[in-house]
Amino acid sequence: MAVERKKILLRLDPVVHDALARWAADDLRSTNAQIEFLLRRALADAGRLPGNVGKMRRPGRPAKEADDD
């Protein structure tokens, strides 16, 4: 069962957003995934990442599922 993701409104300086978008593209992530990656890393570095947090999806396209025909 998939866990529902929280939605938030985030206001960023356009220059910061552009830099994040370029960084995300370099890492084959969406800008949203890049922000989540950075937040998780900051939480882990600060010792504040909960132990029961789900794993992030790997960068790039999801693997194709095999057909069960």
Steps between C-alpha positions, in 0.01 A plus 500: 500500500640842402536767764335831415758773442461840667464803277645838594531838336862615486595849392852531362709775354498440122881483492499234774231305313700513176813378678302214661344408167843483331641291786198269486542454124867413550395231752209377281243608759202731492536828685255366759705182551819707528346714775388186686848346457665812645253522789555133588878546488479809723277313748738203505803725549324669793400165652132582454396256227242260648598134490169396344523735200435335164774471240525742211451373149824466306586770244388453142202330347324226697574147382238353269282241668484158337167406345320218677323371187 
